[in-house]
Amino acid sequence: MSNGTPLGDFLRARREVLKPHDVGLPEHGRRRVPGLRREEVALLAGVSSDYYIRLEQGRENSPSPQVLDAVAQALKLDAEATDHLNRLCLTASQRPRDWGETGPSRQLLQLMEGWEHTPAFVVGPALDIMAGNSLATALHSGFDRFDNLARMVFVDPAGREFYQEWERAAHSCVAEIRAAYGHDPDSARIAEVVAELSAQSKEFAGIWQRHDVKGKSQEGKHLKHPQVGDLYIKFAAFTVNGAPHQQLVVYQAEPAGPTAAAFETLRALATQSKQARAAVPVADLAVNEQ
């Protein structure tokens, strides 16, 4: 994903989005580099320029917690970005060993399927859809595939119609993958998703290079389904017990409101489609799918 180190790439990206006036420094004349100079970050952090340069170049890979705190303050990092910075400094042996892509448990699948009026699905660190209940599948039926949230946002044409606040959804997806990358910079799956989306979407590639870091928020969403129209939802994301790399995402509608009624219509349509498909002889299904 880069020719540098994860730590160096992050520091450089965050340095380049800051301007001298953002950190109380004077700005004189034309600058040859975007954002702050390395020497300016070093000054703000109270470390030598040579030491900070070694950090960005990957020649200093074990900075003290005090240095990291000072650099985080110099770069105006929020709590999530500061945690990300600290994770990037962990060695392979210090990283969690349970970051595999194991499937959701049977108990979780049964729980989700029992929520007939609530869309729910499980995502992995690269935003792969690992499982979804019937209503979640129906909700995303306008997409070519309900397989990876980032691909659906950036590559599938339906994404810009479905996510009414597309820019926000786009930045959110990339920041979530970047946060997961901080936990496991060697993840083959994250590298694969980033490479594929960067090749297919200039917008993804540009946002990825910003190194923004943010987990799933609890803000509302404005969606638009091709069959039931506008949906205004609230959602929550929960870490799956025993699988911290997975998140259970639950969408909720205001009780007795238009979105709740739309969910009911969507559920009925999905049930009708399922029943109609079940009534078709297997031989006919095979012919239709060829």
C-alpha positions in Angstrom: 0.0 0.0 0.0 3.0 2.3 0.3 6.8 2.3 0.0 7.2 3.7 3.5 6.4 2.4 6.9 2.9 2.5 8.4 4.1 4.9 11.1 6.0 7.1 8.7 3.1 7.3 6.2 0.7 8.3 9.0 2.9 11.0 10.4 3.6 12.5 7.0 0.0 12.5 6.0 -1.2 14.2 9.2 1.7 16.7 8.9 0.7 17.6 5.4 -2.9 18.5 6.3 -1.9 21.1 8.9 -1.1 24.7 8.1 1.3 26.8 10.2 -1.6 29.0 11.5 -3.4 25.8 12.7 -0.6 25.3 15.3 0.2 29.0 16.1 3.3 29.3 13.8 4.0 32.2 11.5 3.8 31.7 7.8 6.2 33.6 5.6 6.5 33.4 1.9 5.9 30.5 -0.4 6.3 27.0 1.1 7.8 24.1 -1.0 5.9 21.4 0.9 2.2 21.0 1.7 1.4 21.5 5.4 4.0 21.7 8.1 7.7 21.1 7.7 9.3 18.2 9.6 11.4 20.7 11.5 8.2 22.5 12.6 6.6 19.3 14.0 9.9 18.5 15.8 9.9 22.0 17.3 6.3 21.7 18.5 6.9 18.2 19.9 10.1 19.2 21.7 12.3 16.6 19.9 15.2 17.1 17.6 14.7 17.5 13.9 16.9 14.5 13.2 14.9 12.3 15.6 11.6 13.2 14.0 13.0 12.7 10.5 14.1 9.2 11.6 10.5 8.5 12.8 9.0 9.4 9.4 11.6 7.5 7.6 11.1 4.3 9.7 14.6 4.5 11.2 13.3 5.0 14.7 10.6 2.4 15.5 10.5 2.3 19.3 9.6 5.9 20.4 8.7 6.3 24.1 5.1 7.0 25.1 6.1 10.5 26.1 7.4 11.2 22.6 4.3 9.8 21.0 2.1 12.0 23.2 4.1 15.0 22.3 4.0 14.2 18.5 0.2 13.6 18.8 -0.3 17.0 20.4 1.9 18.7 17.8 -0.1 17.2 15.0 -3.4 18.0 16.7 -4.5 14.4 16.8 -7.8 13.5 18.4 -8.1 10.5 20.8 -8.8 7.9 18.0 -5.9 9.1 15.9 -3.6 9.1 18.9 -4.6 5.5 19.7 -3.9 4.7 16.1 -0.5 6.3 16.3 0.4 4.2 19.3 -0.9 1.0 17.7 1.4 1.6 14.7 4.4 1.5 17.0 3.6 -2.0 18.3 5.7 -4.9 17.1 4.2 -8.0 15.5 4.5 -9.9 18.7 2.6 -7.2 20.6 -0.4 -7.3 18.3 -3.5 -9.3 19.0 -3.3 -12.8 17.6 -7.1 -13.3 17.1 -7.5 -10.9 14.1 -8.5 -13.7 11.7 -11.5 -13.6 9.5 -13.5 -16.3 11.2 -17.2 -16.4 10.5 -19.9 -15.2 12.9 -21.1 -17.7 15.5 -24.2 -19.7 15.0 -25.8 -18.0 18.0 -25.2 -14.6 16.5 -26.7 -15.6 13.2 -29.8 -16.9 15.0 -30.1 -13.8 17.0 -30.0 -11.5 13.9 -32.5 -13.6 12.0 -34.9 -13.3 14.9 -35.0 -9.5 14.4 -37.6 -9.4 11.7 -38.2 -5.7 11.9 -34.6 -4.6 12.3 -31.8 -4.8 9.6 -28.7 -6.2 11.1 -25.4 -7.4 9.7 -21.8 -8.2 10.7 -18.8 -6.6 9.1 -15.1 -7.6 9.2 -12.1 -5.2 9.5 -12.0 -4.6 5.7 -15.8 -3.9 5.8 -16.6 -7.3 4.3 -20.2 -8.3 5.0 -19.8 -11.5 6.9 -23.5 -12.1 7.6 -26.8 -10.3 7.4 -30.4 -11.0 8.3 -33.2 -11.1 5.8 -34.2 -7.4 6.2 -30.6 -6.2 5.9 -30.3 -8.2 2.6 -33.6 -6.7 1.4 -32.5 -3.2 2.4 -29.4 -3.5 0.2 -31.1 -5.3 -2.7 -30.5 -2.4 -5.1 -26.8 -3.2 -5.1 -25.1 -5.6 -7.4 -23.7 -7.5 -4.4 -24.1 -7.1 -0.7 -20.5 -8.1 0.0 -18.3 -5.2 1.1 -19.5 -1.8 2.3 -16.6 0.2 0.8 -17.0 -1.5 -2.6 -20.7 -0.7 -2.5 -20.1 2.9 -1.7 -17.3 3.6 -4.1 -17.7 1.2 -7.0 -21.3 0.1 -7.3 -23.4 2.7 -9.1 -26.2 2.1 -6.7 -24.1 3.6 -3.9 -24.6 7.2 -4.8 -28.4 6.7 -5.0 -28.6 4.7 -1.8 -26.4 6.9 0.5 -28.0 10.3 0.3 -25.0 11.7 2.2 -22.5 10.0 0.0 -19.5 12.1 0.9 -20.0 11.4 4.6 -20.4 7.7 3.9 -17.3 7.6 1.7 -15.1 9.3 4.3 -16.5 7.1 7.0 -15.8 3.8 5.2 -12.2 4.8 4.5 -11.6 6.0 8.0 -12.9 2.7 9.4 -10.7 0.6 7.2 -7.7 2.8 8.2 -8.5 2.3 11.9 -8.6 -1.5 11.3 -5.3 -1.3 9.4 -3.8 0.2 12.5 -4.6 -3.0 14.4 -3.1 -5.2 11.8 -0.9 -3.4 9.1 0.0 -6.9 7.8 -3.6 -7.9 7.0 -3.7 -9.5 3.6 -7.4 -8.8 3.2 -7.2 -5.1 4.1 -4.3 -4.8 1.6 -6.3 -6.6 -1.1 -9.4 -4.4 -0.6 -7.4 -1.1 -0.5 -5.5 -2.1 -3.7 -8.7 -3.1 -5.6 -10.6 0.0 -4.6 -7.7 2.4 -5.2 -7.4 1.0 -8.7 -11.2 1.4 -9.4 -11.9 4.7 -7.6 -9.7 7.8 -7.6 -11.9 9.1 -4.8 -11.1 6.1 -2.6 -7.4 6.4 -3.3 -7.4 10.1 -2.5 -9.2 9.7 0.8 -7.1 6.7 1.8 -3.9 8.9 1.5 -5.3 11.3 4.0 -4.9 8.7 6.8 -8.1 9.8 8.6 -9.0 7.4 11.4 -12.4 6.9 12.9 -14.5 4.1 14.1 -18.2 3.7 13.4 -20.2 6.6 14.8 -23.7 6.5 16.2 -25.0 9.2 13.9 -28.2 8.8 11.9 -28.2 8.0 8.2 -30.4 9.1 5.3 -30.8 6.2 2.8 -33.0 5.8 -0.3 -34.2 2.4 -1.4 -35.3 2.0 -5.0 -38.6 0.3 -3.9 -39.6 2.0 -0.6 -38.0 5.4 -0.9 -36.4 7.6 1.7 -35.2 6.0 5.0 -34.1 7.9 8.0 -32.4 5.5 10.4 -30.4 5.4 13.6 -27.8 2.8 14.0 -25.4 1.3 16.5 -22.3 -0.8 16.1 -21.2 -3.4 18.7 -18.0 -5.3 19.0 -18.7 -9.0 18.8 -17.8 -10.8 22.0 -15.0 -13.2 21.3 -14.3 -11.7 17.9 -13.1 -8.1 18.4 -12.3 -7.7 14.7 -16.0 -8.0 13.9 -18.8 -5.5 14.4 -22.5 -6.1 14.6 -24.3 -3.2 12.9 -28.0 -2.6 13.8 -30.3 -0.2 12.0 -33.3 1.2 13.8 -36.3 3.2 12.7 -38.3 5.7 14.8 -41.3 3.6 16.2 -44.5 4.1 14.2 -42.7 6.5 11.8 -42.4 6.5 8.0 -39.2 4.5 8.0 -40.6 1.8 10.3 -43.5 1.5 7.8 -41.0 1.3 4.9 -39.2 -1.5 6.7 -42.4 -3.4 7.0 -43.1 -2.9 3.3 -39.6 -4.1 2.5 -40.0 -7.1 4.7 -43.2 -8.0 3.0 -41.6 -7.7 -0.4 -38.7 -9.8 0.6 -41.1 -12.5 2.0 -43.1 -12.5 -1.2 -40.0 -12.8 -3.3 -38.7 -15.7 -1.2 -42.1 -17.5 -1.4 -42.3 -17.0 -5.2 -38.8 -18.3 -5.6 -39.6 -21.4 -3.4 -42.6 -22.1 -5.6 -40.5 -22.3 -8.8 -39.3 -25.9 -9.7 -35.6 -26.4 -9.1 -35.1 -27.3 -12.8 -36.6 -24.0 -13.9 -34.4 -22.1 -11.4 -31.3 -23.8 -12.9 -32.4 -22.7 -16.4 -33.0 -19.1 -15.4 -29.6 -18.8 -13.7 -27.7 -20.0 -16.7 
